[in-house]
């Protein structure tokens, strides 16, 4: 919108854009009631969902004579992508499900949002006010499940009731893969010029969230029974990226004020489970290979979050000047993977199959990686009193939770005679990009003030990074548990984490007059890594093992 007047001018522009896509596919759906499902044929599904939203607005206001000019611009964009794929869903009720065939489920969701806002105001002989805001948000969610029992006391037999059939269950496989990608970008450009008072406010805000979940066999409420003799591979990948860029310029002969903010947040969660028992008292028997984690062809982490924020503020004033610039970035990545999860309740788990949980053993990517970066630049040229404040703040958190067999809370009985490998093995050291959890945070602030008059300028940068990794072979929660690990049940658990925090502040002030201000930099990093072979949790437990247990843990922290 363009508005010109000889006394007063006001212009405003608003743009809103939203997009949503929802895709789902189910091979066999039992629905409500007590169902009996007997499947002997292959089931496959490939589900894709993509949502894209773009919003742009621009506003220009010009007052030719001694009046005021006001320009406001708002751009809002939101995108949501949902995808779900299920092979067999028994639904609510007491269901009996028999499967003797391959099941392949793939789901992919993408969400992309972009917002651009531009505003300028000019008042040669009055008040010039500008406000600009760009807000983008994206959310991507995907789920893939091979066999789902939902509520009720279900009985699931996967490759265990072949009868006289010549089918070899070792040649069958349940494959579930889920991927979610979310991207958000916000750009704000604003400017004001006046002979008189100049005031401006600009905000660039972006948020991206992705969640991917993949499960081979899953049951919900009820006392369920699961017998599995077919190989299961459950993999997932979640990627979230958020970027914000904010540029503000103010020119005035007279008083000048401005506030500029850039904010970005990215959250990525990835979950992969071979067999999930859910709540109540479940009975799970597994004799097949189970793999849970990230795909073999993925060079990045299973959960990847990246957030970047940049704010640039420039003010030139003949007279009083007060300007603020801030850039904030937050990244959070979480990866959860388990071979067999009993959930809450008094569970009975018997495993004799090989279980592998974590990243590709031959790859270089980890499980959870969070990276954040914020940059704030403030430049002030003034003839008169000058006040300024600039800051950059970044936080990054990466969490990786891995378990071969997890009994959950309740009085659990766990019997294992299979080889369990959790995490990726390493030698004496771990390359930073290969750690199970990596968190990097960087903040940089640059403040330049040239004033012929009193000057007060504060500049700060803060960076905080946290990386947590946990790898457990067999675990049970609160309750009186029994764990027996037989002589063939070799357990290997490897955990590694790396956290890096970097903060830098540069402040330059050239002043003819009184000068004061401070420059601060704060950086912190916390890295914790835990590897456990067998963990029975609280209460009175009994553990019997006559097999080898190998555990390795490595943590790195740098500022």
Rosetta blueprint (number, residue, H / E / L):
1 X L
2 X E
3 X E
4 X E
5 X E
6 X L
7 X L
8 X L
9 X E
10 X E
11 X E
12 X E
13 X E
14 X E
15 X E
16 X E
17 X E
18 X E
19 X E
20 X E
21 X E
22 X E
23 X E
24 X E
25 X E
26 X E
27 X E
28 X E
29 X E
30 X L
31 X L
32 X L
33 X L
34 X L
35 X L
36 X E
37 X E
38 X E
39 X E
40 X L
41 X L
42 X L
43 X E
44 X E
45 X E
46 X E
47 X E
48 X E
49 X E
50 X E
51 X E
52 X E
53 X E
54 X E
55 X E
56 X E
57 X E
58 X E
59 X E
60 X E
61 X E
62 X E
63 X E
64 X L
65 X L
66 X L
67 X L
68 X L
69 X E
70 X E
71 X E
72 X E
73 X E
74 X E
75 X E
76 X E
77 X E
78 X E
79 X E
80 X E
81 X E
82 X E
83 X E
84 X E
85 X E
86 X E
87 X E
88 X E
89 X E
90 X L
91 X L
92 X L
93 X L
94 X L
95 X L
96 X E
97 X E
98 X E
99 X E
100 X L
101 X L
102 X L
103 X E
104 X E
105 X E
106 X E
107 X E
108 X E
109 X E
110 X E
111 X E
112 X E
113 X E
114 X E
115 X E
116 X E
117 X E
118 X E
119 X E
120 X E
121 X E
122 X E
123 X E
124 X L
125 X L
126 X L
127 X E
128 X E
129 X E
130 X E
131 X E
132 X E
133 X E
134 X E
135 X E
136 X E
137 X E
138 X E
139 X E
140 X E
141 X E
142 X E
143 X E
144 X E
145 X E
146 X E
147 X E
148 X E
149 X L
150 X L
151 X L
152 X L
153 X L
154 X L
155 X E
156 X E
157 X E
158 X E
159 X L
160 X L
161 X L
162 X L
163 X L
164 X L
165 X L
166 X L
167 X L
168 X L
169 X H
170 X H
171 X H
172 X L
173 X E
174 X E
175 X E
176 X E
177 X E
178 X E
179 X E
180 X E
181 X E
182 X E
183 X E
184 X E
185 X E
186 X E
187 X E
188 X E
189 X E
190 X E
191 X E
192 X E
193 X E
194 X E
195 X E
196 X L
197 X E
198 X E
199 X E
200 X E
201 X E
202 X E
203 X E
204 X E
205 X E
206 X E
207 X E
208 X E
209 X E
210 X E
211 X E
212 X E
213 X E
214 X E
215 X E
216 X E
217 X E
218 X E
219 X L
220 X L
221 X L
222 X L
223 X L
224 X L
225 X E
226 X E
227 X E
228 X E
229 X L
230 X L
231 X E
232 X E
233 X E
234 X E
235 X E
236 X E
237 X E
238 X E
239 X E
240 X E
241 X E
242 X E
243 X E
244 X E
245 X E
246 X E
247 X E
248 X E
249 X E
250 X E
251 X E
252 X E
253 X E
254 X L
255 X L
256 X E
257 X E
258 X E
259 X E
260 X E
261 X E
262 X E
263 X E
264 X E
265 X E
266 X E
267 X E
268 X E
269 X E
270 X E
271 X E
272 X E
273 X E
274 X E
275 X E
276 X E
277 X L
278 X L
279 X L
280 X L
281 X L
282 X L
283 X E
284 X E
285 X E
286 X E
287 X L
288 X L
289 X L
290 X E
291 X E
292 X E
293 X E
294 X L
295 X L
296 X L
297 X L
298 X L
299 X L
300 X L
301 X L
302 X L
303 X E
304 X E
305 X E
306 X E
307 X E
308 X E
309 X E
310 X E
311 X E
312 X E
313 X E
314 X E
315 X E
316 X E
317 X E
318 X E
319 X L
320 X L
321 X E
322 X E
323 X E
324 X E
325 X E
326 X E
327 X E
328 X E
329 X E
330 X E
331 X E
332 X E
333 X E
334 X E
335 X E
336 X E
337 X E
338 X E
339 X E
340 X E
341 X E
342 X L
343 X L
344 X L
345 X L
346 X L
347 X L
348 X E
349 X E
350 X E
351 X E
352 X L
353 X L
354 X L
355 X E
356 X E
357 X E
358 X E
359 X L
360 X L
361 X L
362 X L
363 X L
364 X L
365 X L
366 X L
367 X L
368 X E
369 X E
370 X E
371 X E
372 X E
373 X E
374 X E
375 X E
376 X E
377 X E
378 X E
379 X E
380 X E
381 X E
382 X E
383 X E
384 X L
385 X L
386 X E
387 X E
388 X E
389 X E
390 X E
391 X E
392 X E
393 X E
394 X E
395 X E
396 X E
397 X E
398 X E
399 X E
400 X E
401 X E
402 X E
403 X E
404 X E
405 X E
406 X E
407 X L
408 X L
409 X L
410 X L
411 X L
412 X L
413 X E
414 X E
415 X E
416 X E
417 X L
418 X L
419 X L
420 X E
421 X E
422 X E
423 X L
424 X L
425 X L
426 X L
427 X L
428 X L
429 X L
430 X L
431 X L
432 X H
433 X H
434 X H
435 X L
436 X L
437 X E
438 X E
439 X E
440 X E
441 X E
442 X E
443 X E
444 X E
445 X E
446 X E
447 X E
448 X E
449 X E
450 X E
451 X E
452 X L
453 X L
454 X L
455 X E
456 X E
457 X E
458 X E
459 X E
460 X E
461 X E
462 X E
463 X E
464 X E
465 X E
466 X E
467 X E
468 X E
469 X E
470 X E
471 X E
472 X E
473 X E
474 X E
475 X E
476 X L
477 X L
478 X L
479 X L
480 X L
481 X L
482 X E
483 X E
484 X E
485 X E
486 X L
487 X L
488 X L
489 X L
490 X L
491 X E
492 X E
493 X E
494 X E
495 X E
496 X E
497 X E
498 X E
499 X E
500 X E
501 X E
502 X E
503 X E
504 X E
505 X E
506 X E
507 X E
508 X E
509 X E
510 X E
511 X E
512 X L
513 X L
514 X L
515 X E
516 X E
517 X E
518 X E
519 X E
520 X E
521 X E
522 X E
523 X E
524 X E
525 X E
526 X E
527 X E
528 X E
529 X E
530 X E
531 X E
532 X E
533 X E
534 X E
535 X E
536 X L
537 X L
538 X L
539 X L
540 X L
541 X L
542 X E
543 X E
544 X E
545 X E
546 X L
547 X L
548 X L
549 X E
550 X E
551 X E
552 X E
553 X E
554 X E
555 X E
556 X E
557 X E
558 X E
559 X L
